[in-house]
Amino acid sequence: MATSDSTRQGHQKKNERRSAQATAVLRMAGTVRQLLSETGHIPPASRALVELMCLPVTALWCRVLRFDPQAPTWPDRDRFLVPSASMLPLLDIMLSLTGSSGPYKTPQNTHTEIAPGPASYGIAAAAGMALGEQTLASRFGRSLINHRTWAVVQDTDLASGAATEVAQLAGQSGLDRLTLLVASLSDSPSPELITSLALFQASGWNIRKITAGDLSSVTSALAAALRSRKPTLIVCSPSPARKSSDEQNSLPPAELTGPWSLTARRGASARRSWLRRLVRHRQRSTFQREQMEQLPPLLSEDWLRTWRWHMRRSHDRSTKNASLVAFHTLAGLLPEIMCLSSSALPLPSDILTDHTLSPPENSTVICGSKAEGMSGLMIGLALHGGLLACCQAPLIAADRMMTALRMVAFMRRKVLLLLTENKLNQDCLSGGLLSAEQLPALRAIPHLAVFRPANVHETFQCWEAALRWKDGPCVLSLTPDENPDTPFPKSCFGSPSRGGYLLQHQHAPQVTLIASGSEVAIALEASHHLAKQEIRTAVVSLPCWKLFADQPETYRQKVLGGSGIRVGIEAASGFGWEQWLSPGGVFVDMNALNISAQTGTSYDRSGSIAEAVCEVVKHHLFASGMMRDSLPQAGLPSVDKNAESHSGKVIKQEWKTQQWQSK
Amino acid sequence: MATSDSTRQGHQKKNERRSAQATAVLRMAGTVRQLLSETGHIPPASRALVELMCLPVTALWCRVLRFDPQAPTWPDRDRFLVPSASMLPLLDIMLSLTGSSGPYKTPQNTHTEIAPGPASYGIAAAAGMALGEQTLASRFGRSLINHRTWAVVQDTDLASGAATEVAQLAGQSGLDRLTLLVASLSDSPSPELITSLALFQASGWNIRKITAGDLSSVTSALAAALRSRKPTLIVCSPSPARKSSDEQNSLPPAELTGPWSLTARRGASARRSWLRRLVRHRQRSTFQREQMEQLPPLLSEDWLRTWRWHMRRSHDRSTKNASLVAFHTLAGLLPEIMCLSSSALPLPSDILTDHTLSPPENSTVICGSKAEGMSGLMIGLALHGGLLACCQAPLIAADRMMTALRMVAFMRRKVLLLLTENKLNQDCLSGGLLSAEQLPALRAIPHLAVFRPANVHETFQCWEAALRWKDGPCVLSLTPDENPDTPFPKSCFGSPSRGGYLLQHQHAPQVTLIASGSEVAIALEASHHLAKQEIRTAVVSLPCWKLFADQPETYRQKVLGGSGIRVGIEAASGFGWEQWLSPGGVFVDMNALNISAQTGTSYDRSGSIAEAVCEVVKHHLFASGMMRDSLPQAGLPSVDKNAESHSGKVIKQEWKTQQWQSK
């Protein structure tokens, strides 16, 4: 009897406590609703959304969310994402009520984990953060890393490609600490929503449908999310009678310090014990270094040594291979590297035997053809902190990663993106799109540095420069094309780490050949041809435009040279090249570079291509009257007069259509 | 008894015929396999694929596919797509066996419906073609349009975002004449494939799994696809024992004219009867005009008249509104217009009342947030012929449509893309990405013309120029920002239809302000301010770079002006602007344009912004020694010295980060 009494009393106590918490939450929700009604300039559409999500979000913040208003940048805080601008007012009110200050736009207020953008990318970023949490937890244990990721989105956001791809990736790597709160305004689920839910379910997500107005169902859904072994999707639809919790007479915020301070106290104490654990943790220094995004001392020396040591064994001299070795050696030195890849990163066979160089299996996620989802995860990894995200994909997929790159660049986060170009002959013979054509689009993104190294030596220097680039993300565009056996000459002036340098120089050059990547070898070959015909040339390699543009005017002038015609050579569209070509300069693109490809023979970067470049150069020297030579023989690519622009002739990219129309 | 006898005989006959056809197909498959084994340079991975799909594709071509080798461009042919380069050898053999000549790379051989690219876009393009077929059939009836679309893809292609988005769109509009043959090499379906199939099923597709080696199941699957009321997906997996049909001793092609000529005869007779129906068809002339992609005579006159007539009633002077009216009036005149839109195209309220202007409901597909899938459908519509695809989306989504745009531009097909910019103040206040930043990436695509009209008048002229642009797709970038009430001055020299023109000109200008879109109004305002301070200015509007670059040098010189500083003004990254700025030119971007946004006040294009521009201009005039004025007062955007390039200073896009870091 006594026992049963005590149990009964226990139950009563529990019920009372629960009801007390419930009332607290409902009162909060009432206040939030009141504050919302007071805030002006919310468009009606988003107002409905915000009011729908009012109770679930309040319940989350009151009861579940792990955060400390005093320490907004606490590494082990729960991440709460509001990706779409329409729901930001709700977040704003939550922040003001928890005593966190600052408009949500600025990162000073780091409760705001992400800048508003396409909402589907918010979902992707949330998954990325959960992935980061998972990886760090496996390294440092749950004593240091033990938080969750929450995102508030709208049902229409689930249908877009980025979301569907990320849904599959999240299911694949079992991100059980990721929860999406989905606002669905329509009382009955739309066919689109049904489809999306089917996909999420099939990809291994928990789906729960709740009435946003009913506190008990909200609480149980949140509890289920905490228990779940899968990523969770909570669909919040409006209750048939919307009045559910409007009866709660809302009280002035002054009185609401009670429940909130409760929440805040919970967070603060959690953080204090976390700090105690951190002090005792044996990997503390590493953890702190990574959190502060500092590189270990003497990194570059060790890196360069190991890289050299491995490269001496490799016979494949392509920049792709050199960069692969650079990545693997770096991954050995930097445990914070997290790699997303469209395919497994193979080591060249002649190095594979070496077991000191183990690819970071544990921290590599293979994303297959889901380039957009991968780029979304990249955002999350970049924002989570304590990780250095490396992404590997074919350059042709860059278009699908552009939005994510823009967002990362806009938020000035650091990401390394390794893009592999197709072999040029492959491009030409398949008759499809040119991979290198994405380069201008990438270069146009502010704060994003694009590196296109020309040989093994440059590759490492570009890697290092990319690692030191503080302004935002970096892209390394690499080619599997083998370098010719003839090694490059030593740099006459400058170095690749300054973005551009003088590779070869004759006194008072009549022509300056400017190229990047595979095309530098062509430029060197062409300069030899021209030298035979007593035309003085200089050859400039331009691996990174942004770095080069940051150099002082004098340096740039000295590299590019004052006199003589400037000839740009790149297997891409000439857009943007005018800034390096003086008036009267020329841009030579696939039109000339693919003569051999058009004739069906495979693309070799010596021989025919270089000769074609020489013809173009001689043609323009003659036209500009700098050469009193006989007219160059026929067979050179015609200069499209229409493409003349006042700052340099640009030969339009005609080769494809020529090939296209040819029998 | 007699009856039963006759029926029995009938059955026998049928069985004999069926078996005869079966043997024919199997013999063909044998030959194809033999030819495949003879063709060299097929990478092993794709060889397995090709051999797997050998029998299904042969059966399709022998028994089902509707084509006439003599008339490869027959409008009512079945479309057969092989989007990925890896399976092209199979198509190649099919073509050679059907007596169609030419390598598959060139469009001379129009059996090849699409250039090789990302395979998921091949799926999307196939759906687009089926959509085109559906639309045209509803206009001209099944007597003229009665074909199907088939595509051969790999299971991994189904997972990518473009494919998932298109799967939903295809299901949504019930494209029952679309069939995908999916090659799945693994004997047991991978979890990824299972997920994709779940999505396709949920989006309303028929799924059939067959053994590629078993002819009967192949035939029944094809028959089911012909009967189906939904889009069909046929998953072809290898038979446990691969030897299924290798027993067929393969015969030399010489002997195989039998079955092929049968197929060819079937196609030829089908086409002959189609031609007879065409002659009798009452919409014959329209059909032929649209097929030849000719515009009706006097189109522009009628179009301009109706457009003017509607515009006089509209009070909203934004280019977005003007372009909406232009689109609706055009849709009234050109029935071949097919519209894909991310949202319903609303007419401005003051015109809506007018019932002569009905939006083309029947030929509009709402794609919601599925921008990538929409762009994929666009490819298909562009390739199908007889349709003019118009696509409408927010400019911020342009990134996700880039791949499709590249492909359409590469294949030189015509598409109209209407992209709506955000209101600038909206961009700034939401603190998110800038929509206008996509412009350089779009301008960098060869053969793609980007139009950015500045006012109502320019909008129509740009529309017309876009309609006449033969080189490839067109993009119109429009803004909902209202134009200021002060109307633009008449053009002093040139016209918008030439890509750029002189809007305002004072004798021997010291400064030429070059702008596009909303920024032209700022330039005009600034020129007024400068005029007050006795600085002579010219204002140039540059709605389309490609058109302007195609103008003769003399025209461009006269518009841009020889003397004086050139100042580019655009709310985007300055990448590529150097080609219009003479050495010493300046580019003014958001840094200056968003001073008001930073201070929180909403973006107005007169006042503060224009004054900021003036300050920049005066600063540079002074620096260049062309103005003996007092130093301009403080508060002007600082010129980032690092951003100097030898062909013009470019003020780097700093404002966002300023805003981002500001409290």
Contacts between the chains, C-beta under 8 A, distances in Angstrom:
chain1	res1	chain2	res2	distance
A	85	B	430	4.4
A	85	B	432	6.2
A	88	B	430	8.0
A	102	B	663	6.7
A	105	B	431	3.6
A	105	B	659	7.1
A	105	B	660	7.6
A	106	B	659	7.7
A	106	B	660	6.3
A	106	B	661	7.0
A	106	B	662	6.2
A	106	B	663	6.6
A	107	B	660	6.4
A	107	B	661	7.6
A	108	B	661	7.9
A	108	B	663	6.2
A	115	B	431	6.2
A	115	B	432	5.8
A	115	B	433	7.6
A	115	B	660	7.8
A	116	B	430	5.3
A	116	B	431	6.4
A	116	B	432	4.1
A	117	B	432	5.3
A	117	B	433	5.4
A	118	B	396	7.0
A	118	B	397	7.7
A	120	B	369	7.0
A	156	B	368	6.3
A	156	B	369	5.6
A	157	B	369	6.8
A	159	B	165	7.4
A	159	B	168	6.4
A	159	B	368	6.5
A	159	B	369	6.1
A	159	B	370	6.2
A	160	B	161	7.4
A	160	B	165	6.8
A	160	B	369	4.5
A	160	B	370	5.9
A	160	B	371	7.4
A	160	B	372	7.6
A	161	B	160	7.4
A	161	B	161	2.2
A	161	B	162	6.1
A	161	B	164	6.0
A	161	B	165	4.9
A	161	B	370	7.1
A	161	B	372	4.8
A	161	B	373	7.1
A	161	B	400	7.3
A	162	B	161	6.1
A	164	B	161	6.0
A	164	B	164	4.4
A	164	B	165	7.5
A	164	B	199	7.2
A	165	B	159	7.3
A	165	B	160	6.8
A	165	B	161	4.9
A	165	B	164	7.5
A	168	B	159	6.4
A	168	B	192	6.9
A	168	B	195	5.7
A	171	B	195	7.6
A	172	B	191	7.6
A	172	B	192	7.9
A	191	B	172	7.6
A	192	B	168	6.9
A	192	B	172	7.9
A	192	B	368	7.1
A	194	B	202	6.6
A	195	B	168	5.7
A	195	B	171	7.6
A	195	B	199	6.8
A	195	B	202	4.5
A	195	B	203	5.0
A	198	B	198	5.6
A	198	B	199	6.5
A	198	B	201	7.5
A	198	B	202	3.5
A	199	B	164	7.2
A	199	B	195	6.8
A	199	B	198	6.5
A	199	B	199	4.4
A	199	B	202	6.9
A	201	B	198	7.5
A	202	B	194	6.6
A	202	B	195	4.5
A	202	B	198	3.5
A	202	B	199	6.8
A	203	B	195	5.0
A	368	B	156	6.3
A	368	B	159	6.6
A	368	B	192	7.2
A	369	B	120	6.9
A	369	B	156	5.7
A	369	B	157	6.8
A	369	B	159	6.1
A	369	B	160	4.5
A	370	B	159	6.2
A	370	B	160	6.0
A	370	B	161	7.1
A	371	B	160	7.4
A	372	B	160	7.6
A	372	B	161	4.8
A	372	B	372	7.7
A	372	B	400	7.8
A	373	B	161	7.1
A	396	B	118	7.1
A	397	B	118	7.7
A	399	B	399	7.3
A	399	B	402	4.2
A	399	B	403	4.4
A	399	B	406	7.0
A	400	B	161	7.3
A	400	B	372	7.8
A	400	B	400	7.6
A	400	B	403	6.5
A	402	B	399	4.2
A	402	B	402	6.4
A	402	B	441	7.0
A	403	B	399	4.4
A	403	B	400	6.5
A	406	B	399	7.0
A	406	B	433	5.8
A	406	B	437	6.9
A	407	B	433	6.5
A	410	B	433	5.8
A	410	B	656	6.3
A	411	B	660	7.6
A	412	B	657	6.4
A	412	B	660	7.4
A	430	B	85	4.4
A	430	B	116	5.3
A	431	B	105	3.7
A	431	B	106	8.0
A	431	B	115	6.2
A	431	B	116	6.4
A	432	B	85	6.3
A	432	B	115	5.8
A	432	B	116	4.1
A	432	B	117	5.3
A	433	B	115	7.7
A	433	B	117	5.4
A	433	B	406	5.8
A	433	B	407	6.5
A	433	B	410	5.8
A	437	B	406	7.0
A	437	B	444	8.0
A	437	B	445	7.7
A	437	B	446	7.8
A	440	B	440	7.4
A	440	B	441	7.4
A	440	B	444	3.8
A	440	B	575	7.5
A	440	B	576	7.6
A	441	B	402	7.0
A	441	B	440	7.4
A	441	B	441	3.8
A	441	B	444	5.7
A	443	B	575	6.4
A	444	B	437	7.9
A	444	B	440	3.8
A	444	B	441	5.7
A	444	B	444	7.0
A	444	B	573	5.5
A	444	B	575	3.7
A	444	B	576	7.0
A	445	B	437	7.7
A	445	B	573	7.2
A	446	B	437	7.8
A	446	B	573	5.3
A	446	B	652	7.1
A	446	B	653	4.5
A	447	B	657	7.8
A	549	B	642	6.9
A	549	B	643	6.6
A	549	B	645	6.0
A	550	B	642	4.7
A	553	B	644	5.6
A	553	B	646	7.4
A	556	B	645	7.6
A	556	B	646	6.6
A	557	B	646	6.8
A	560	B	646	7.1
A	573	B	444	5.5
A	573	B	445	7.2
A	573	B	446	5.3
A	575	B	440	7.5
A	575	B	443	6.4
A	575	B	444	3.7
A	575	B	576	5.5
A	576	B	440	7.6
A	576	B	444	7.0
A	576	B	575	5.5
A	576	B	576	4.8
A	576	B	578	7.6
A	578	B	576	7.6
A	578	B	578	4.7
A	578	B	579	4.1
A	578	B	647	6.4
A	579	B	578	4.0
A	579	B	645	4.7
A	579	B	646	7.7
A	579	B	647	5.5
A	579	B	648	7.7
A	580	B	645	7.9
A	581	B	647	8.0
A	582	B	646	7.0
A	582	B	647	7.5
A	583	B	583	7.4
A	583	B	647	7.8
A	642	B	549	7.0
A	642	B	550	4.8
A	643	B	549	6.7
A	644	B	553	5.7
A	645	B	549	6.0
A	645	B	556	7.6
A	645	B	579	4.7
A	645	B	580	7.9
A	646	B	553	7.4
A	646	B	556	6.6
A	646	B	557	6.9
A	646	B	560	7.1
A	646	B	579	7.6
A	646	B	582	7.1
A	647	B	578	6.3
A	647	B	579	5.4
A	647	B	581	8.0
A	647	B	582	7.6
A	647	B	583	7.9
A	647	B	647	5.4
A	648	B	579	7.7
A	652	B	446	7.1
A	653	B	446	4.6
A	656	B	410	6.3
A	657	B	412	6.6
A	657	B	447	8.0
A	659	B	105	7.2
A	659	B	106	7.8
A	660	B	105	7.6
A	660	B	106	6.4
A	660	B	107	6.4
A	660	B	115	7.9
A	660	B	411	7.8
A	660	B	412	7.6
A	661	B	106	7.1
A	661	B	107	7.7
A	661	B	108	8.0
A	662	B	106	6.3
A	663	B	102	6.8
A	663	B	106	6.5
A	663	B	108	6.3
